[in-house]
Amino acid sequence: MAKEGVKARELKRQKLVAKFAEKRAALKAAGDYEALDKLPKNASPVRLHNRCKLTGRPRGFMRTFGISRVTFRDMALAGKIPGVKKASW
């Protein structure tokens, strides 16, 4: 389980990216790189990192479900994810 501060920091970055998205796009289209440098560093979408919504785990993220592989497996075996069942052949 990730620390609450790490999850909060990532959420803060997501909000900052959304806030400056239009401004960044306009500055990039105009080629004004000096103004881009003056924007906050965390306003860049490159600094975002996918994390599990439940545990905050940074690795093994499944984009389709928004959770880590470990959490996905636990929830799938418990029947908490509709339409997902264990494969056997």
C-alpha positions in Angstrom: 0.0 0.0 0.0 1.4 3.3 -1.0 1.7 6.2 1.4 -1.3 8.6 1.4 1.1 11.5 0.6 2.3 9.8 -2.6 -1.3 9.2 -3.8 -2.2 12.8 -2.9 0.8 14.1 -4.8 -0.2 12.1 -7.9 -3.7 13.5 -7.7 -2.4 17.0 -7.4 -0.3 16.5 -10.5 -3.4 15.2 -12.4 -5.4 18.4 -11.4 -2.5 20.6 -12.5 -2.1 18.9 -15.8 -5.8 19.4 -16.5 -5.7 23.0 -15.4 -2.8 23.9 -17.8 -3.7 21.6 -20.7 -5.2 24.3 -23.0 -2.5 26.9 -22.1 0.2 24.4 -22.8 -1.3 23.4 -26.2 -1.6 27.0 -27.2 2.0 27.9 -26.3 3.3 24.8 -28.0 1.3 25.7 -31.2 2.7 29.2 -31.1 6.3 27.9 -30.5 6.7 30.1 -27.3 9.1 27.8 -25.4 10.2 30.6 -23.0 6.6 30.8 -21.7 6.4 27.0 -21.5 9.4 27.0 -19.2 7.6 29.4 -16.8 4.7 27.0 -16.3 4.9 24.7 -13.3 6.9 21.5 -13.9 4.1 19.3 -12.6 1.8 20.8 -15.3 3.5 18.6 -17.9 1.6 15.4 -18.7 4.9 13.5 -18.9 5.3 13.7 -15.1 2.1 11.7 -14.5 2.5 8.1 -13.5 -0.4 5.6 -13.5 -1.2 4.2 -10.1 -3.7 1.7 -8.7 -6.9 3.6 -7.6 -7.2 1.4 -4.5 -3.7 0.7 -3.3 -1.6 3.3 -5.1 0.8 0.6 -6.5 2.8 2.2 -9.3 3.8 -1.0 -11.1 1.7 -3.6 -12.9 -1.1 -1.1 -13.7 -3.9 -2.4 -15.9 -5.2 0.6 -17.8 -8.5 -1.0 -18.7 -9.6 -1.3 -15.1 -7.5 1.4 -13.4 -6.1 -1.0 -10.8 -2.9 -3.0 -10.3 -2.5 -6.6 -11.4 -2.4 -7.8 -7.8 -5.7 -6.0 -6.9 -7.2 -7.1 -10.1 -6.5 -10.8 -9.4 -7.9 -10.5 -5.8 -11.0 -8.8 -7.0 -11.5 -11.2 -10.0 -11.2 -14.3 -7.8 -13.7 -12.8 -5.3 -16.1 -12.2 -8.2 -16.1 -8.4 -7.7 -15.4 -7.5 -11.3 -18.3 -8.3 -13.6 -17.6 -10.3 -16.7 -14.2 -11.5 -15.6 -13.6 -15.2 -14.7 -10.5 -17.3 -14.4 -9.5 -19.1 -17.6 -9.1 -22.8 -17.6 -8.6 -25.2 -20.5 
